[in-house]
Amino acid sequence: MGDGDFAPKTDLGKIFTMVYIFTGLGILLGFVNPIGEYIIDRRFEVVEKDKNEGKISENIFNFFGVWESSKIINRIS
């Protein structure tokens, strides 16, 4: 990885580097995945709450959880 100034030369070093990279990616994804799930779940909760309160139309899906209903509904009508 990188620009090649520091690279493994031996076969064992290359194997270690591959395992090290994939292990690091697995650990990174292990931390990022729960954060992403939390953000997505929270956005779904906000959309469902707004839909149940009648703030938004059933036909409109707001993935971001931020809603300017007057602008959207005026554009659709």
C-alpha positions as CSV (number, residue, x, y, z in Angstrom):
1,M,0.0,0.0,0.0
2,G,1.1,3.5,-0.5
3,D,3.6,4.8,-3.1
4,G,6.0,1.9,-2.9
5,D,8.8,3.4,-0.9
6,F,8.0,1.0,1.9
7,A,6.7,-2.4,0.7
8,P,7.1,-6.0,1.8
9,K,9.8,-7.8,-0.2
10,T,9.5,-11.4,1.1
11,D,6.6,-13.8,0.5
12,L,6.0,-14.0,4.2
13,G,5.9,-10.2,4.5
14,K,3.4,-9.9,1.6
15,I,1.1,-12.5,3.2
16,F,1.3,-10.8,6.6
17,T,0.5,-7.5,4.9
18,M,-2.6,-8.9,3.2
19,V,-3.8,-10.4,6.5
20,Y,-3.1,-7.2,8.3
21,I,-5.0,-5.1,5.7
22,F,-8.1,-7.4,5.7
23,T,-8.1,-7.6,9.5
24,G,-8.0,-3.8,9.8
25,L,-10.8,-3.5,7.3
26,G,-12.9,-6.0,9.3
27,I,-12.3,-4.1,12.5
28,L,-13.1,-0.8,10.8
29,L,-16.4,-2.1,9.4
30,G,-17.2,-3.6,12.8
31,F,-17.2,-0.1,14.2
32,V,-18.8,1.7,11.3
33,N,-21.7,-0.7,10.7
34,P,-23.5,-0.1,14.0
35,I,-23.2,3.6,13.6
36,G,-24.7,3.4,10.1
37,E,-27.5,1.2,11.4
38,Y,-28.3,3.6,14.2
39,I,-28.4,6.6,11.8
40,I,-30.7,4.7,9.3
41,D,-33.0,3.4,12.1
42,R,-33.3,6.9,13.5
43,R,-34.2,8.4,10.1
44,F,-36.9,5.7,9.6
45,E,-38.3,6.5,13.0
46,V,-38.6,10.2,12.2
47,V,-40.3,9.5,8.9
48,E,-42.7,7.0,10.5
49,K,-43.5,9.5,13.2
50,D,-44.2,12.3,10.7
51,K,-46.3,10.0,8.5
52,N,-48.4,8.9,11.6
53,E,-48.9,12.5,12.6
54,G,-50.1,13.4,9.1
55,K,-47.2,15.7,8.4
56,I,-46.2,14.0,5.2
57,S,-48.0,12.1,2.5
58,E,-48.0,8.3,2.3
59,N,-46.6,8.6,-1.3
60,I,-43.5,10.6,-0.2
61,F,-40.5,8.9,1.3
62,N,-38.0,11.2,3.1
63,F,-34.8,9.2,3.7
64,F,-33.0,12.1,5.5
65,G,-35.5,12.7,8.3
66,V,-35.6,16.4,7.5
67,W,-38.9,17.6,6.0
68,E,-40.1,20.8,4.5
69,S,-43.6,19.5,3.8
70,S,-45.0,22.8,2.5
71,K,-42.3,23.0,-0.3
72,I,-42.6,19.4,-1.2
73,I,-46.4,19.2,-1.2
74,N,-46.7,22.5,-3.2
75,R,-44.3,21.0,-5.8
76,I,-46.3,17.8,-6.1
77,S,-49.8,19.5,-6.2
